[in-house]
């Protein structure tokens, strides 16, 4: 295709709580990338390839508070600059420093640097739920309760699995049902080769929760997935979690906290801690004997 052919993008006003659902809708209608700016006015961008017939924006009215602000065209070099503009280095928890691969900046004193490639898969530290889970992993490690073996369900890039390893876990397994996440986890470890010093922080595979490799029992389970998915998987998650084992669960909107706590309690998980950032929460719970 002629390099002069312009790409297309939408600029939208999208409430934080609707960002994931709107992103899914846009991707399903041809968008090749979406993201929400980290700073006010929190503009949401959707990018479409050259020549694509843009979808009818009218169905976006079904998402509360969502508005199409304007449509624009741009050239390839503009896309690279704009995508990088939306993701910069961030401090996560008490001891992590996440930077995109194009930023060559040192980590602040006392923080462990983690390099990410935004766009590989979910789990780059840019979303509140990832940051909340990483903070709870730190809490467990500080109390000596981050116990092997560790299972990361719906791992995406594997960033939570890496965080567990960096905080002392040594038998860590990560998996995701999305085929793209297998290469993404491998690439993620290669990006952090200098940090790992030749070690492999976690094993990983593409599969489902009923895979024999997930049989357990697991003493620490990480599940940064949507609440609906957690609810669907709880009949399997509960028996593979060791009695007394810890569950870090997120992907949960704060407005659904009670529903999440009830669902966990119904399958023998006792909530110990709830943390919140923006519209999202993460829950630390313990499997009852």
N, C-alpha and C positions, 0 to 999 in steps of 0.2 A: 504494500500500500504506500502511496506517496507520503513521504514524511511531513509534507506541508499540510496534509489533511488534518483539520483540527479535531481534538478530542472534545468531549462534552462533560459538563458537570452541573449538578444541582446544588444550590445552597439552601438549606432548610433550617427552620426553627423546630427543634425536637427536644422535648423534655427528657431529662436524664432517664427516667423510668421507662420511657418508650424507645430508647436508642437501639436496644438489641432487636426488638420486634420490627422496628422500621428498617433497620439494616438488613434483616432477613428478607423483608418484602422487596426492598430495592435490589438485593442480590438476585432474588428470584425473577426480577424483571429486567435483568441485563446489566446491572451495575457490577463493575469489576473490583471496586473498592469503596469502602465507606469508613468514615471516622468522625468523631466529635471533638472539636477543639477543647483543649484543657482549660482555657482562660475565657473570661467573658468577652463577647456575648455567647460563647459556647456554640458557635455555628457548626452545623452538621453538614458534611460534604458527601456527595455521592458522585462517583466517576463512571462514565460510560465510554465505551470504545468508539472510534470514528465510524461514522456511517450507520450506527444503530438507530432505528426508529425509537425515540424515547417513549416510555410508557405514559399512559394517561395519568396525570397526578391526582385526579379526582378521588380515587380510593384512599388516598392518604388522609382524607377527612375522617376516616374511621378510627384513626389513632388520636387520642385526646391531645390537644394542644399542638399538633404538628401542622406546620405551614411551609409551603414552598415559597421561598423568598425571591429567588430568581434563578434563571438558567444561564450558563456561560459556556463559551468555547475557549480552548487554549491549546498551545503546542506542547510537544513531548517534554521539552526542558522545563516548562512550567509545572507539569505534573510532578516531576522529581522534587523540585523545590517546595511545592505545596505539601506533598506527602511528608517530607521531612520536617516541615514547619509544625506539623501537628503532633510530633513526638520528640521530646527531648529527655535529657537525663533526669531521673527522679530518685529521691531517697525513699526507701520503703522499710517500714518497721523501724527497729532500733539499729539494725546492723547491715542492711543491704543497700546497694547503690546500683540501679539499673540504668544502662545507657544503650541507645541504639548503636548499631555497628558503625555508623558514619560519624559518631562523636568520639573523638580521641581525647577524653578528659579524665584526669585521675579521680579516683574515689576519695571522698572526704576521709579524714583520719578515723579509723575505727569501723569503717564500712567495707563490706566485701563487694567487689565489682562483679556484676553479671551483665554480659553482653547479649542483646536480643536483636532479632531482625523482625520488626513489626510487619505483619502480613504473612509470616510463615504459618501461624496457627494461633488459636486463642491461648493466652497465657504469656504475655510479654510484660506484665506489670502495669500496663496502661489502664486496666480496669479495676474498679474499686474492690471487686470480689477477690481478685488475685492478691491485691495488697493486704486485704483483711486476713486471708488464709496464711500468707507469709508471716504476718504478725502473730497469729496463733501458733504457728510452728515454732517461732522464737519463744513464745511463752512456755510451750511444752518443754522445749530444750532447756530453758533456764531452770525449770523445776525438776529436771531429770526424768520427765515423763514422755519424751519422744523416743519410743521404744521400737526396736526391730521385732519382726519385719514390718516394713511400711508399704502400703499400697496406695497409689495415686490413680483414682478412677476418673476417666475423661480428662487425661493429662494435658492434651493440647501440645505445647512445646516441651512439657516436662519441667517447667520452671518450679513447681511446688516440690516435685521429686528432688530436684537439685537443691532447693532450699533446705529440705530435710537432711540431705547428705551433708551440706555445708554446716549444718548445726549438729552433726554427730551421728546420724543414722548411717548404717553401713549395709543393710540389706533392704534395698529399695527397688520396687517394681512399679512401672508406670504403663498404662495402656489407654487406648482410645479406639472407638469404633470407626473413626474417620480415617480412611486410607492415607490421606494427605499427612496425617500426624506422625506416621512412621518415619518418613524422611525428615519431617520437621524436627522430631526429637533428635535424630542423628545429627542434623545440621546445627541444632542448638548446642550439643556437646562439642562439636567442632569449633563453633564460635568461641567457646570458653575453654579451649584446650590449654591456654596458658595458666588459667586458674586451676585446672584439674591436674596438671602435672603428669599426664599420662594415665591417670586413673579413670575408671568408668564409674560414674556416680550412681547409675541406676540401669537396670535392664528394662527393656520395653518391647511392646508388641502391639499390633493392631488386632482388636478382637472385642468380644462382648464379656459381660460379667459372668456368663455361664461357662466361659472357657476354663478348662481344668487347671490352667496355670494360676487361676484366681482362688483356688479352693481354700487357702489359708490354713490355720487361723492367722489373722493379721492383728498386731497389737496397736498399730496406728493406721487409720484410713483417712485419706484426703479425698474429698469429693466436691470440687468446685464446678458444679453443674446446675442446671435449672431445678427449681423446687419440684416441678412436675416430674422430672427425670428421677430425682431422689426418691420421690414417693413411689414411682414405678419400680425402682430397684431395691427398696428397703426389704422386701421379703427375701432377697438374696444377700443384701449387704449385712443384715443382722447376723445370720448364722456363720458368715465367714469372718466376723469380727470377734476376736478373742474376748472371753469374759474379762471385764475390767479394761478392755482396750478403748482407745480414744478415737473419736470421729471428729474431723474438722469438715464442716459442710457449709457451702455458700452457693452463690447463684440465687439468693433468696431476697426478694424485695422486703424492705422493712415493714410495709403495710401487711405482709403475710406472715409476720413473726409467730403469732399465736398458732396459726395453721401448721407452720413448720414444727414448732415445739410439740404440738399434739401428735403429729405424724411420727416424729422420732420416739416419743414416749410410748406410742402404741406398739413399737417393735423393740422395746427394751433399752432405749437410750435415755440416759438421765442428763438433761442439759446442765452444763457447768458454767458456761460463759457465753454471752452474746455481745458482739462488737459491731459497730455501725460506721459506715462512711457514706455520706450522701444518702441516696435512696436504698442502699443495699446493706445487708447484714451477713455476718458469718456466725456460726454456732459451733461451740466446742461441747461435745457430749461424750458420756462414758457408757459403754455397754455394761448393763447390769449382769451380775453372775447368773 
